[in-house]
Each structure stands twice: as C-alpha cells, then as structure tokens.
C-alpha cells in the first residue's frame, strides 16, 4: 500500500477545498496542526533577521501553509472566514500540480505566486527558476509520498538559493536519500526526536502497513505513534558554499 493522495481528480483538484477537507475531517487530519507553531516561529525568525521572508511551499494544495503564514490561522480553521492578512513582509510561492487548488490559493491571497509543474518528471522553466531567486525557506509539510528528490534538486539547483528547509515526512518514510541530499547541501541538518500525529488510520490494513514500514525505516518513533499515522520534522540550514 502506498501513502499517496487518493482520488486526485475527485477531491484534490476540486474548485474549492471543501471536499478535500471534509474527506479528511473524519480522520482528524492536522488536529492539532503539527506545522503551525514551527512554521510561524521559523518565518518570524527570518523576518527578525532579514526584514523579509520568501517561502516556497512544495505541494501547497489550496494554500494551507500560506494561510498560516499570512493569517496565522491553523489548518483546522481553514474554512472559516479570516480578516485581512496580518501585515508581514512575506512572499509565498505555491508549488503544486493542481491548477484548481493553485487558483484557489492565489485568489484568496494565501500565496503570491504559483508554479504549476510536475518537477518529478519535467524541468523548471527559466522564468520559474528566476521566481525562486531570493527564497529564504522551502517547506514540505505533506509532500513526501509523491514529491521526491528530483523536485528538491531543481529548487536548490542554483548555488544562489541558500534557503533553509523544513519538512514533515511520515514516520514510515525511508529517509536515507533525503538525509544524504540535505547533509551534502547544508551544514546543519536535524531530525526531531518527537513524532507528531497527522491523522488517524483509514483502515486496519493501512495501520499494519504503516507500522511495518516504521519498524524498518524509523524504529525510534515506534513507541510514540499512539494509533496515529504520524510524521517527524526535518530541518536544514546553513547551505554549503
């Protein structure tokens, strides 16, 4: 069993996020939101240091993380109306292959620019690569089941892109290739000692498959899962010259 987005054409590429959110509500997806505090703290740290912050959100969907950055509202409140964005000197570039999701995120000002491209199988255009210039942070909060190193390698292809990295792979994820890539690219790479619940399991078979993979790939998290499909946090900073 793979942990990929299911029913992409029916749910993930709808004109609005309601079907996507409703389909995951029964599984308590991102409740609590494991991204919220860490992402805001990182963005605020960059703002204090540099006065501005440009974020690339990989597999951004309908702009869930962009809304955290712009409005300081967690995933669980996504369908609630929010006030105008909090005044911050932030720019969010949303990457995804869903045109409808990107259009929604752009229309609601959760992202400022979009890149609709499957970077696992195609290359960034010159214009897209230029758009990534000056990026301070690359975020991947739910991407690792269907976005891999080809995408990250393209984002970081330019030596001028010194952006820090934050990601949350599921605890079943074989992290070897990702860690090698990050350790070659950055001076500082850290893995959280804590597992964070992402959602409950859809069925017993999913649970058994997940736990089996955790025991092989990341056994250190096995005792923390508390009957949830969980994630761990990876951060990287200080790009090597």
N, C-alpha and C positions, 0 to 999 in steps of 0.2 A: 504493500500500500504506500502510495506517495502522499506527501502533505502539500498538495498543490491547490490552487484556487479551483473550486468545483463550479460547474455550471456558469462558466465565464459569460457566455452570451446571454444568459437569462438574468443574472444577478449583477455581476461586476460591471457590465457595460450598459446598465440602465441609465436613463437620462438623469435620475436623481438617486441618492444613496439609500432611500427608504427600504427597498427590498433587500439590499445588502446588509443593512444594519438589523432589520427585522429577522433575517435568516440567522444571524449570529447572536441575537439577544438571548435566545434560549440556552446558549452555551456560556453566558456571562463573559462575553468577549471584552477584553481590556477593562474589566471591572474588578479591582481598581486598575487604573491606567498606568502600566509599568513605564511608559515613555514620558509621561507628563513632567514629573519633578526633575528628572535627569536632563531632559531636553531643555527645559526653561533655564535650569541652572547653568548649563553649558552656553546657551545663547547669551544669557546675561553676563557671563564671564568674558565672552568675546567682545560684547558691547562695551564693557568697562575698559577693556584693554585697547580696543581699536576704534571705538566710536561707531562702528557699523558691523553688520554681520550678514553675509550672504550664505544661504543654506541650500544645498541640493538634496531633495528628498527623493530617494530612489524607490520606485514603485509606490508613488504617493497616493494613488487611488483618488478619492474625492477631496483630498486636501486635509485629512485628519490631523496630520502633524503640523501643517501650515496654520491651521486654526489654533493649535496650541501656541505656536509662536506669535501669531498676530493678535489673538484674542484671549490667550491664557485660559482656554476652556478645554477640559479633558474630553476624551472620545465619547464617554457616556452621555454627554450633553450635546452631542453633535446636531441633533435635530431641533434643539431649542434655538430660538432667535437670540442673537447676540447684538450688542451695541457695536458702534464703530470700532475698528481695530485700535488697540492700545498704541499710543504714539511711541514707536520704536523705529530706529533706523535699520530695518531688516528687509532683506530681499529673499524670497523663497522661489526656487526653481523646481517645479514639479516634473518628475520623470515617470512615465507610465506608457503602456501600450493601449490603454482605453481612451479613445477620443471623447466619449461622453463623460467619463469621470474627470478628465482634464478640463473639459469645457466647464463643467460644474464648478470645479475648484477655482478656475480663473474668473468665472462670472461672479462668484461670491467673495473674491479677493482673498482667498486663503493661500493662493500662490500668485506670484507676479509674472512669471514666465513659465512656459511649458515646453517639454521635449517629448514628443510622441514618437517613440522609436524603440524597436526591439534590439537593444545593444548586445544581446547574446548572439545575434545572427547577422547584424548589419553594423555599419560604422557611423560614427558621428559625422555630420556634415561640418564643413568649415565654419559655418555660421553658428551651429550648435556648440562646437568646441570653443569658439570665441565667447559665447554666452557664459560658459563655465569659468572663464577667467576671473580671478579675484575671489573665488569661493573660499569661505572660511571653515565650513563644516559640511560633511557628507553624512546623511542619516539614512539608515535602512532598518526600519522597525518591523517589517513583516515580509521581507523580500526574499529571504534566503532559500525558500523552497523552489523558486522559479527565476531568481536572478543570481548569477554567479560571478566568477572572476572575470569573464570577458567584459562584462559591464563595468566593473570596478577598474579594470585595467584601462579602459577607454577614458573614464572620468579622470584618472590620475596620469594619463599619458604625458601630459605636459609637465616638465620639471617645475614650471612656474606655479602649478597648482599645489600649494602646500596645505590644503585644507585638512583639518582634523577629521576623525572618523568616529561615528557611533553606530553600533548595530546590535540587534537583538535576535540572534538565531534561536531556533527551537532547540531544546536540550538533546534531541535525537540527532542533531546535525553533526556530520563528520567535519570537524573544524580544521583539519590538518592543512589543507591547501590555503584556506583563508588566512590562517595564522602565519604561514610561511610568507604569503604575499605581504601581509601587514608588517611583519618583522623585517622583511627586506626593505620596506618603504619608509618605516618610521623608527625613531629612536625609542619611543615609549609605547608599549602595547600591553594592555591589561584585560584580564577576564575577571568578571565578578565572581565572588565566591558564593553568591546567592542566586537561586533560581526564582524567577518571577512568574506567577500564574498568568497565562494568556487566555485560556478558556477551558471549559470542561470538555470531556471527550464526547464525540458524536455517537460512539458505539463501543462495545467491548472489544471488538476486533481492532479498532483504531488504538485503543488503550494498550492492548497487548503488543501490537506492532511498535508503538512508540516506546514503551518501557524496554522492549528488547533492544531497540536501537540505542537508547540511553545507556543501558548496561554495557554496550560495546564501545560507544563513542565518547560518552561523558559520564562515567560511573560516579564521579564525585558529586553529581547532583541527584543521584537516585533517591536518597532519603528525604529530599526536600519537596517532592512533587505534589504531595497532598491531593492526589486524584485529579490533577490538572495537567493539561498539555501546557508545558511551561517553557520559558525562554531564559537565556542568560545574556548578560551585557558584555559587549566587547568595545573597548575604546582604544584609539591610537592617536598620537600627537607627536609633533617634532619631526617633520619629514626630513629624511636624509638628503643632503645636497649631492 
